[in-house]
Amino acid sequence: MAGAELSSDEAIRAMLLLMPRVAARLKRIALPEALRSFNLAPRHLSLLAYLLFDGPQPVSALATRLDVAPTTVSLMVGDLSRQGVLERHPDPEDGRRTIVTLSGDPETRAAIEGWLANGAEAWRSAFAPLSPGERALFVDTMRRYEREALGGEAG
């Protein structure tokens, strides 16, 4: 069906059949051995991805990006800091803020990069035949779907 045109109903049917399969397969992706003892859950994936791709960030910025309360991020960061996955440092510009970064441990960082690399490579392959505009349309469509599937609540 690649390259074929779909009616709206055909596209909806295809996505309703595809999304549960994709979600089920993603849930079965095993953590790298070096990360298994850290009790990481899927919700940590986005947090770690932001820190890996965008560098150290304040808790408030992570909360905004993850669309959760700052207290939720603080709890996640506290837990992951105690386990050695993340580090917290006072913001040199504003001592009231905490800056969060990935652990300085090379093995932990390499394991996180490897965990995220599998998904990044799959997306790289999926996006390769698309134009920049088509990629933007796809990302926008997924955001819109998320928002609508949650009754207009998602960011």
C-alpha positions as CSV (number, residue, x, y, z in Angstrom):
1,M,0.0,0.0,0.0
2,A,3.1,2.3,0.1
3,G,2.6,5.2,-2.2
4,A,-1.1,4.5,-2.7
5,E,-3.6,7.2,-2.1
6,L,-6.0,6.6,0.7
7,S,-9.5,7.9,1.4
8,S,-10.0,9.4,4.8
9,D,-11.8,6.3,6.0
10,E,-9.1,4.0,4.6
11,A,-6.4,6.0,6.3
12,I,-8.4,5.9,9.6
13,R,-8.8,2.1,9.4
14,A,-5.1,1.6,8.6
15,M,-4.1,3.8,11.6
16,L,-6.5,2.1,14.0
17,L,-5.1,-1.2,13.0
18,L,-1.4,-0.1,13.0
19,M,-1.2,2.0,16.2
20,P,-2.0,-0.9,18.7
21,R,0.6,-3.1,17.0
22,V,3.3,-0.3,17.1
23,A,2.5,0.4,20.8
24,A,2.6,-3.3,21.7
25,R,6.0,-3.7,20.0
26,L,7.4,-0.6,21.6
27,K,6.4,-1.9,25.0
28,R,8.4,-5.0,24.4
29,I,11.7,-3.2,23.6
30,A,14.1,-4.4,26.4
31,L,16.2,-1.9,28.3
32,P,20.0,-2.3,27.7
33,E,21.6,-4.4,30.4
34,A,23.4,-1.4,31.9
35,L,20.1,0.4,32.5
36,R,18.0,-2.5,33.8
37,S,18.9,-1.9,37.5
38,F,17.6,1.7,37.3
39,N,13.9,0.9,37.2
40,L,13.3,3.0,34.1
41,A,9.8,3.2,32.7
42,P,8.6,4.4,29.3
43,R,7.8,7.8,30.7
44,H,11.6,8.3,31.4
45,L,12.3,8.0,27.6
46,S,11.2,11.5,26.8
47,L,12.9,13.0,29.8
48,L,16.2,11.3,28.9
49,A,15.8,12.2,25.2
50,Y,15.4,15.9,26.0
51,L,18.5,15.9,28.1
52,L,20.5,13.9,25.6
53,F,19.5,15.9,22.5
54,D,19.1,19.4,24.1
55,G,21.5,19.3,27.0
56,P,21.1,20.3,30.6
57,Q,17.8,22.0,31.5
58,P,15.9,23.4,34.4
59,V,13.2,21.3,36.0
60,S,10.6,23.9,34.9
61,A,11.6,23.6,31.2
62,L,11.5,19.8,31.4
63,A,8.0,20.0,32.9
64,T,6.8,22.3,30.1
65,R,8.3,20.1,27.4
66,L,6.9,16.9,29.0
67,D,3.5,18.6,29.6
68,V,3.5,17.6,33.3
69,A,3.7,19.4,36.6
70,P,7.1,20.5,37.8
71,T,6.5,18.4,40.9
72,T,6.2,15.3,38.7
73,V,9.5,16.1,37.0
74,S,11.1,16.8,40.4
75,L,10.0,13.4,41.6
76,M,11.3,11.7,38.5
77,V,14.6,13.6,38.6
78,G,15.0,12.9,42.3
79,D,14.5,9.1,41.8
80,L,16.9,9.0,38.7
81,S,19.5,11.1,40.6
82,R,19.5,8.7,43.5
83,Q,20.1,5.9,41.0
84,G,22.9,7.7,39.3
85,V,21.2,8.2,35.9
86,L,20.8,12.0,36.3
87,E,22.6,14.8,38.2
88,R,21.2,18.0,39.6
89,H,23.1,21.2,40.0
90,P,22.1,24.7,41.2
91,D,21.7,27.1,38.3
92,P,24.6,29.5,38.5
93,E,22.4,32.4,37.2
94,D,19.5,31.7,39.7
95,G,20.3,29.6,42.8
96,R,16.6,28.9,43.2
97,R,16.5,26.8,40.1
98,T,17.9,23.3,39.6
99,I,19.6,22.3,36.4
100,V,19.3,18.6,35.4
101,T,21.8,16.8,33.3
102,L,22.6,13.2,32.4
103,S,25.0,11.3,34.6
104,G,28.7,11.9,33.9
105,D,29.2,8.2,34.0
106,P,30.3,7.2,30.5
107,E,28.7,3.7,30.7
108,T,25.4,5.1,31.8
109,R,25.4,7.7,29.1
110,A,26.4,5.2,26.4
111,A,23.5,2.9,27.5
112,I,21.0,5.8,27.3
113,E,22.4,6.8,23.9
114,G,22.1,3.2,22.7
115,W,18.5,2.9,24.0
116,L,17.4,6.0,22.2
117,A,19.4,5.2,19.1
118,N,17.2,2.3,18.1
119,G,14.1,4.6,17.9
120,A,16.1,7.4,16.2
121,E,17.4,5.0,13.5
122,A,13.8,3.7,12.9
123,W,12.6,7.3,12.5
124,R,15.5,8.2,10.3
125,S,14.7,5.3,7.9
126,A,10.9,6.1,8.0
127,F,11.5,9.8,7.3
128,A,14.2,9.3,4.6
129,P,11.9,9.2,1.6
130,L,9.9,12.3,2.8
131,S,10.5,15.9,2.0
132,P,11.1,18.3,4.9
133,G,7.5,19.6,4.5
134,E,6.1,16.0,4.5
135,R,8.1,15.3,7.7
136,A,6.7,18.5,9.3
137,L,3.2,17.5,8.2
138,F,3.6,14.0,9.8
139,V,4.9,15.4,13.1
140,D,2.1,18.0,13.2
141,T,-0.5,15.2,12.4
142,M,0.8,13.1,15.2
143,R,0.6,16.0,17.7
144,R,-2.9,16.8,16.5
145,Y,-3.9,13.1,16.9
146,E,-2.5,13.0,20.4
147,R,-4.4,16.2,21.3
148,E,-7.7,14.9,19.8
149,A,-7.3,11.4,21.3
150,L,-7.0,12.9,24.7
151,G,-10.1,15.1,24.2
152,G,-8.1,18.3,23.4
153,E,-5.9,18.1,26.5
154,A,-2.5,17.4,25.1
155,G,0.0,20.1,24.1
